[in-house]
């Protein structure tokens, strides 16, 4: 065993203590706690801002008026807030998820249930959507917009309707129906029924509060149909892998927008279709979209955010495009993300980050030409924000790819220790943005590299499809090829590299010292998959043998292959570096048992391993205390195994 492994073992008992670090870096709580400013929304007039932020060390919902004076401050606590949205000028809708245990008869032990909390700005009592309806269960099962009609504001939500026997309510089908909820009176009205047996149904709600279109998907064979508001079928087809979905109303009045994946090429197409039927027209045929922008009033698509290395926002209307371009020019050299806007599109909420900027939130008033600083996500001094840039490299088989490099602030980019940080998904990607994991390690003297390996999104359908069946194979060597490129450029010392990741990234981290060897000094796997076969079987069980999910899993992981051959747990006896496993007990995506099993296999093989359990934590590290515990444990471990100054 190498000498550095022996040194690392001194820290394995409790994964506690601090190794050598740079002089006076920001405390880890700056990075690991929940962001001081997490999310924001702008009222329809633009005169009020709602935000989730930390005030006097407590997370709160804060509502500000046009002058920046607080209208409402209310504690949020440990609730897992996912999104906020205005319901008119006088109330804010807050989406909260809860990990709930399921009873006998369900295929999963736990699930994340979503609820929508309506918070009046005048300080009167908050209430949850469907809280007064005994016939609706399972929280909110989809959101379809907020509309104003006849001076009242309505929200549109999916909910599971219970059936009634002569003496009681019971759960029949678990698919949702579409409801209209009066956000002032709490009244609930069903406006569209669920699909038939085995049918998943989705809707588009128009500005009149009626279902403008519906999509039925039959999971057992992948067939689908789209109907207009009159029930006429205007499109149909078959997508066995489930690559079909409604987006909203199209760019033009009287049209709808849907997406469909070409299962032979893997390309996603946005298609605009007249509500009366006819041939669809492709939208954005040569562009890759991160997400679309929908007008709050007309419900029509007005633009999109691109999915390139440098994301930009594009609007179809020339005036909106001029407004956003002017806003972007006000922040030269920074990433500018549009968060929200008012009905007139003359007040915008934007978030910036980049060199010297740890995530700043701004209210931009186009009429006055003024940008008001609302707060920052992370209170990192500008000089302590590590520089971030894209790095291009070539995989061993010649495939071109990129990754995100974050460097320690104030240090020469030469012969640095490295933390390799592959992303989760794997159908996701990393951007040259402020990343709290990467910045935390950079603040302690490490270069951090986030490779966008094959199978990542945002680089075209062919690149994403190139990852199919390559778990533990080319997707894995893509990561280490990035290490080789950074070493070739002299940026990092290849003998001082560790690998860390979460979810699929946790799998890649474990594979880096089991399926591969002699690359990394240590491994940190957060909610990582260790036994691919068990993970696959668990997903199939939870799905209730959903054929669509099974086909998609086989497509991604590799059909007809022995999944044991790509499972890190199979090669636990070959692990050539100490392993730290971190996992939340309430994870509903990757079972906590995956980390427990890997810990047992490594111990039986006599390999150094430690498991840190995060009580009450989910797959996404949604709670501040456990998120910070993860970061503290991971950094202490890496500093012991791979000191930044040696």
N, C-alpha and C positions, 0 to 999 in steps of 0.2 A: 504494500500500500504506500502511495506517495507520501512524502513528509507533510505536505499541506493538508492531507486528509487527517493525519494524526493530530495536527494542531486544531483542526476544525472540531474534532471529537470532544475537545475540552468544553465546547459550548453546547453540546447536544442535549445534556440532561434537561435543561429547562428552556433553551433557546432564549437566554436572558443576557443582559449586559451589553455594553457598547464597545466596539472596536475603535481603532484609530479613525479619526475623521478630520475633515478640513476645519480650519479655525472659524469658530462661531457661525456655522451655517444656520439657517432658520430651523426652529424645532420641528420635529416630525409631525406634530399635531397640526401644523400649518397645511401639510399635504394630506395627511391621513384622515383628519376629521371631515365631516360633510362640508361641502363648500359654504363659505360665509354668505354667498349669494348664489342660489341654486337655479331659480327659474323666475320668469316674469311674464306678465300679460298686460296688454293695453286695452282700455275700455273702448267701445265703439266710437265715442267722440274724440278720444285721445286725451281727455282731461284727467284721467285717473290711471294709475299704475298699480297693479297688484304684484307682489313679489314674495317669494319664500326666501328668507334670509335669517342670519343669526344676529340677535340683538341682546346684549348683556348675557352672553353665553347660552342663550336659549333660542331654539329654532321657532320662528314665528311666521305667520301670514301677516304682511304689512300692506296696507293700502294707502297710497299717497295721492294728494290732489294735484292740480296743475302747478301749484307753487312749491310742491315738494313737502307739504305739511301732511302729517299722518292723520288719516280719517279713521283707521282701524288698525289695531295691533292685537293679535290673538295668538296664543301659544299653539304650536303644532306638536311639540314633544317628539316622541319616537315614531310617529306615524310615517309610513313609507309613502311619501308624496311622489306621484309619477308625473303629474301635469296639472296646470291651472288654466282656467279660461273664464272670461267674463260672460255673465248671462244678463246683458243689458248694462246699465250704468250703476245699478244698485246692489248687485250681488256677484259673488265670485264662486265658480264651481271648481272644487278641488278633488282631483282623482287620487285615491289612496288604495294601496293593495295590502292584503293581509294573508299570511300563510295560514291556511286552515286545514285541520285534520278532517279526513273524510271517513265516513262510517262503512259498515259492512255493505258489500254489493258494488262498491266502486273499484275500478281497476287500479287506481293510485291511492297511496296512503295520505298524501297531502297535495294541495293545489294552491295557487295564488288566486284569491278572490278580489275583484275590483269593486270599489264602491265610489260613488260620486257624492261629495258633501257640498251642499249649497250654503254659502256663508253670506248673510246680509251685511252690507257695509254699515248699516245703522246700529250694529251691535246686537240686534235681536237674535234669538236662538237659531243656531245652525241645524240643518236637518239633512238626512241622507235620502237620495232618490230611492223610491220604492219602500221607504221605511213604514209607510202606512198601508201597505198592500200585502195582506197575508197570503194572497194567491200567487205572489211572485217571489222566487227564491234564487239563491246563487249570486246575489249582487248584480252589478251592471255587466252585461255581456255584449259590449259593443257600444260605440258612440257614433251618432249620425248627424251631429250638428246642433246649433242653437239658432232659432229664428224668432223674429218679431212679427207679430200679426195682431192687428186691431189694438195696438197699444200694449200688448202683453208679450212676455218672453216665454218661449217654450224650448225645452231640451228634448232630444230624440235619442232613446237608449234601447238597447236590447235587454230582454229579461226572460228568464225561464218561468213559464207559467205552470203552476201546479194544477192538477186535475182534482175534481171533487167527487167523492163518493157520497153515499147517503149520510155518512156520519163523520167524514174526515177528508182532509186534503192529502193527496199523495203525488209522488213524482212519477210522471209517465215518460215523456220524452225530455231529453236534456238539451235540445236545440232551442234557440231563443226566438222570441217574437218581438215585434217592433212596437214601442210605446212612445207616446207623446206625454211629456210631463210639464205641467204649468209650474214655472219656477217661483211664482208668488204664492199660489194657493195650495201647492203640492198635488193637485188633482192629476190623475193618471188615466190615459185613454189608449187602448190598443188600436193601432192603425194598420197593422199588417200581421198576418198569421205566419206561423212556422211552415217549413216545407213538410213534405210527407216523410214516411219512414225511410231512414237512411239518407235523407237529403239535407245538406247544409245550405241555408239560405242567407243571402246578404242583400242589402238595400242601398239605394241612393235616395236621400230625402231632398226634395226641392224647396225653394223659398216659400211655397204655399203650405208647407207642412205635410205634404202627401208624398208617398213613395213614388218617385219618378221612374224607378226601374228596380228590378230584382234579379238576382243571380241565384240559380239553383245548381248545386254541384252534387253529383252522385258518386260517393267515394268508392263504391265497389267496382266501378268500371271507368271512372274518370269522365263520364259524360256531363255536359253542362248546357244550360240554356239561359238566355237573358230575355226578360220580358219587360215591356214598357208599362206605363201606368194603367193601360187598358187591358193588360194581361196577354197582349199579343207577343209571340216569340219573334224577336228581331235579330237574334244571333244564337248560334249553337255550335257545339263541337265536342271534342274529346281530348282531355289532357290527363292521362293516367297519373302523372306525378303531381297534379294539383296546381300547375302554374297558370291559374286563371283568377282574376279578381276585379272588382269594381273599384274605380278611383273616385268618381264624382261626376258632376256635370261637365260637359266639354267646354272648349274655348268659345264656341258659337252657341247662341240661344237655340234651344230645341235639340241639343245633342247630349249624349252621355259619353263617358270615357271609361274604358276598361283596359286591363293589361292581360297579355297572354304570352306565355313562354313557349318558344319553338323548341320542342323537346329533342329534335335532332341536332340543332346547333347550340342550344342553351341560351339563345338571344331573347331578351325581353322586349316586347313591342307594346307601346301605348297606342290604343286604337280609339278613334272618335267615330261615333255612330249616330246617325239621325234617329230620333226617338220613334219615328215611324217605320224605321227599317232601311235596308239598302246596303250598299257596299261600305265597309268601314274605311276611314282615312287614317293613315299612320301619322301620329304626332311625334316629333323629335326623332325622325328616322336615323339621324347621324349623331345623336347626342346621348350621353349617359346621364341620367337624372338620379340625384340622391333622394329627392322628394319633390312633390309639387306644391305650389301655392294656390290656395282656393280663396276667392273673394268671399268675405263673410256675409255679404248681402245677396248677391246673385247666385252664390254657390258654384260659380263657374271657375274653371282652371284659368289662372291669369299669368302663370309663370312656373319656373322650377329652379331648383338649386342643382348645379352640375356636380358630377362625381369624379372630377379629375384630381390630380395632385394638388392643384390650387383651385378649390371650389369657388364658383362664382354664382350669382343669382341673375337669372335671365327672365325678363318680362315681355309678354307679347305686345303690350300697349307701350307706345313710345314715351308717353309722359311718365308712367311708372318707371320705365327703364332709365330715363333721365334723372328722376328723383334718386333711385338707388345708386346710379353711377356717381352722382354728386356726393352722396353720403359716403360711398367707399373712398372717394378721393380725399375726404376729410381725415382719413386714417392711413396715411401712406406707409407701406411696408408691413402692414398688419393684416391678418386674416379678419374679414368682416362677415359676420353671420347675421342674417335677418331673422329676428325672433318673432316679431309681431308688428302690426300696423293698425291705424285707425281706419274708419270707413272712407275718409277722404284721402287717405294715403299721403297725408302731409305731416304726420307724426309717426316716427318709426322707432321701434325698440331694436337695437343691435347689440351684438356682443363682439368684442375684439380680443385677439390674443396674438402672440408672436414675440419677437425679440423685445425684452424688457416689459412685456405685458402678460400677467398671469391670468387674464380673463376679466375684462372690464365691461360692464353693462352701461349702455348709454340710451338716453332718450333724445332723439334728434327731432328738432322742430324745423321743418322745411320753411315755414312762413317767416321765422325770425332768423334762420341760419345759425341757430344755437344748438350745441350738443351738451347735455347735462349728464355728468358722471353720477350714476346711481349707486355704484359700488363695485367691488371686485369679488371674483369667486375664491381666490386664494391670496392671502395677505403676504405674498412673497415680494420683497423689495425688488425693484427693476433690475438692479445689478446682480441679483441672485437668480434670475431666470436664465436657465441654461439655453444657449442657442440651439435652434432646431432647424434641420434642413433635410431634403430628400437626397438619397444616395442611389445611383443606378449601378446595377451589376448584372452579371450573366451567370445563370445556373450552369451546372456541369454539362447539361445536354444542349446548351446554347440558348435557352429561353431567357429573354430579357425581362428583368424585374427591377423593382425599387424597394427601398425601405426608408424608415424615418430614423435619423440619427440625432440624438440629444446629447450635447456635450456638457461637461462640468463648467460652470461659470468661472471665468478668470483663469482658466488653465489652458496651456498649449495642447492642441489636439495631436498629441504624439505619444505613442507607447502607453496608452491608457488602459486600466482594467475595464472589463466589459461586462455588462449585464445584457444578455440576449433576451428579448421580450416578445415572443410571437403572440399574435392576437388570437382571440377565441373565434368561435363560429362553426367551422372555418370560413363560412361565407360572410366575410366582413373585410374590412381593411383599416389601416392606420393612415393618418394624415399628419402633415407637418404642423401640428398644433400643440398647445400646452397640454401635457398629459401628466396627471398628478403622480402616477407611479414612476414614470420616466424622470420627472423633475426631482422627485425625492431622492432617487439614487444618484442623479447627476449632482445634486447639492452635496453629496458625500464623496465626490471625486470619481464617479464611474461614468464612462460613456455608456449610453443605452441605445440599442438598435432594435427596431421593430420591423421585421421583414414582412413584406407583402408577398408571401409565397404563392405559388400556383394554387388555384382554388379560391383566392381572394376575389372579392367583388370590386367593381370600379375600373377594371382594366379590359372589359369586353367579355363576351360570352365564351370565346375560345379559351381565354386565360382561366376563367372560372372552371370550365369543363375539364381543362387539363389536370385539375386536381382530383377528378373523380377516380376512385380506386387507388389513390396514392398516399393514403394515411401510412405513415411509417416508412414510406419509400421516397419518391421524388419530392413530396411536400416537405419531408424531413431534411433531405439533403439541400433543398433550397435555403433552409435556415442556416445550416453550417456553411454553405457557399457564401452567404452574406458575411459570416465571420471571416472567412478566408479573404474576401475582398477588402474588408477594413484592415486586416493585418497587412495585406499587400500594399495598401496606401500608407502604412505606418501609423495609422490612427490608434490602433489598439495593439496590445500585447496578446497574441493568441494563447499564451500559456497562462493568462490571468482572466479567464472567461467563466462566468456562471450563466445558467439559463433559468428563466422564470416565466411562468405564464399561468393563465386562468382558463378553465373550461377546455376547449380544444388546445389552447396555448399550454395548459397544464399537462395535457397528453403529450404535446411536442416536447415539453421540458423533460418529462419522464423518459420519453423515447430517446432523448439526447444522450442518456448515459446507460441505456439498456440495449436498444436496437443499434445505437452508435456507441463508440467508446473513444477515449483519449481526446476528448474535445473540451470538457467543462470541469471546473473545479467543484461545483456544487449545483444542486437543483432545488428550486422552490416551485412546487406544483399546487396551485390554488384551485380547488374544485376540479381537479384533473381526472380524466378518464384513464384508468389503468388497465381495465379488462374490457376490451372492445366488444367481445362476444357477449358478456354479461350486460353491458350498456345497451347493445342492440336488442337483446331479448327483453330488457326492462322497458325500452321504448315501445316495442311491439305489444307487450302486455298492457301498458298504460293506454295505448291507443285503442284497445279493444279489437286488435287485429285489423286496424284500418289499412286497407290495401294501398291507398295513396301514400301514407307515411312509410309503409314497408318498402314500396318501390323507390321512394326518395332516399331512404337510408341505404338501400342496396346500391343505388346509383352513386351516392357520395362515397360510401366506405369501400365498395367493391363487391359486386355479387359473385357468388361461386367461389370465393376465396375463404380459406380457413382464417377466421378473425383472430385466432390464438397467435398466429404468426406475426401479427402487427400489434400485439398487446404487450406493453411494458411489463406487466405482471408475469408473463411467461419467461422473461429473461431477468428476473429479479436477481438471480445469482451472478449475473454479468455486470451489475451496476458498479461503475468504477468511480463514483463520487458520492459524498454524503447527500441525503435527500431530506428535505423538509416538506411535509404535507400539511396543507391548511384547508379546512373544509367547514362550511356552515351546516349546522344540524338541520336547518329548514330548507335545504336545497331541493327544489322540485325539478331541476333540469338534469343534473348529474348526481346520482345517489351518493349520499355520505358513505355508504358501504364501499364505494370504489376506493376511497382513501384508506378505510380500515383494512380492506383486503390487501392493498399494496403495502401498508405498514407491516402486516403479518408476514407477507411473503419476503420482504426485505430482512425482517428480524430472523426468520428461519434460515435465511441464507447468510446470516452473520454480517449484514451490511448496516452501516450507520444510518439511522432513520429516526425522525421525530414527527409526531402528529400533533398539530395544534387544532383544537376543536373550537369553533365559534358558535356559542349557544345563541339560538334565536335568529341566526343570520341566514339569508337566502343566497341564491346563486349570484346575485348582482352586488353584493356587499352594500346593502342599502342602509345599514345602521352605522352611525358615527363611531360608537365605542368599539364595535367589533372590526370595523374597517381600519381603524387606527391600530388595533391589536394585530391585525394581519400585517400591516406595514412595519410596525415595530419588530415583530417576530422575524419577518423576512429580511429586513436590513441588518439586524443583529447577527443573523445566521450568515448572510453573505459577507459581512465585514469580518467575521471570524474565519471563514473558509477562504476568503479572497480579499485580504486587506487592501484598501485603495492606495496605500503609500508604500507597498512592498513589491 
